[in-house]
Amino acid sequence: MDSASKNSPSIPSFTPPLTLPFLDLPSSRSFLCYASFFNFPLPFVERRVSFAVKSMAETAMNVNSVADMSPPIESPIKVPLSHRIAPPPLNERILSSMTRRSVAAHPWHDLEIGPEAPRIFNCVVEIGKGSKVKYELDKKTGLIKVDRILYSSVVYPHNYGFIPRTICEDSDPMDVLVIMQEPVLPGCFLRAKAIGLMPMIDQGEKDDKIIAVCADDPEYRHYNDIKELPPHRLAEIRRFFEDYKKNENKEVAVNDFLPASTAYEAIKHSMTLYADYIVESLRR
């Protein structure tokens, strides 16, 4: 062996694995650290880094050539706001919600009236007993919204709501006043038993109310007809509905209370109107 061979550094027999990722600059820097750790000679390191840079350039050229051969990507066509499809009307959304359970439940249309209707039925509470806030059902969303604060210095004498899957001549579900011990939160539903009907005219339009008791309240569930209630209780209910819109300059007239049999017929009629409403919606 000559002196030149003796003075030149020897290349270690260890060869770094060929699977090292030389596809990006961070990996090349990692290799430099890797080579420095094993004390590789500088020429060997330079050859490996040069190979990595050359591989990166070839890969980039291949990617560009493939991209040139691929068909152009079409950008989505922007539709003017005036040409966009409007959301389906309320009737279609109602019918859709009755068949697709992915849609949020609507208390008017998705909650069943109950197997014992018209005597005992489900009632969705909109306004709690003792409240001055006039909540009401938002027909489009099914949520309970704040309509207004009562203008008169009065509060609802009992829980007030509506009967699901019913509809009246005013295109609203049948209203019901539920007599029970405690106030109920708006949006809850309970079982109610009809005991009478309060005929009412609101600004010239028919707006009758079902008078009921909570079927699961031990203090009131034994009542079967409105004549069994104390006369003062009926006077309070009547006075509330006569006065609660006076400061809005709206006229309300309340007629004599009618028995439970009349309430049953009114609920049956509202159920029939609702069925006709659904059938007509299907035809459309």
Number of C-alpha atoms within 10 A of each C-alpha: 5 6 7 8 9 9 8 8 10 10 12 10 6 8 8 11 7 7 6 11 14 21 15 12 14 11 15 20 13 14 20 17 12 14 17 13 9 11 12 18 14 12 9 12 17 12 10 17 18 13 14 20 16 14 15 16 13 12 13 12 12 12 11 12 11 10 11 10 8 9 7 8 6 6 6 6 6 7 9 7 8 7 7 9 8 8 8 10 9 13 16 14 14 21 15 14 17 15 10 10 10 8 12 11 17 19 23 24 20 18 17 14 21 16 10 10 16 21 20 20 22 24 31 27 28 25 26 25 22 15 17 19 17 17 21 21 24 14 17 12 14 17 17 17 16 14 12 11 12 17 14 14 9 15 17 20 20 21 27 28 27 26 28 25 23 24 24 20 12 10 11 16 22 24 24 24 27 29 24 21 15 12 18 20 14 21 20 14 19 14 18 28 29 30 26 23 28 23 16 21 15 16 12 11 11 14 20 20 21 29 27 32 30 26 22 14 15 10 13 17 16 14 17 18 20 21 15 10 13 9 10 9 11 16 10 12 17 18 11 15 18 18 18 20 17 13 12 11 8 13 15 18 16 17 12 11 19 18 18 22 15 17 24 20 14 19 24 16 16 21 23 16 18 20 15 13 15 17 11 11 14 11 6 8
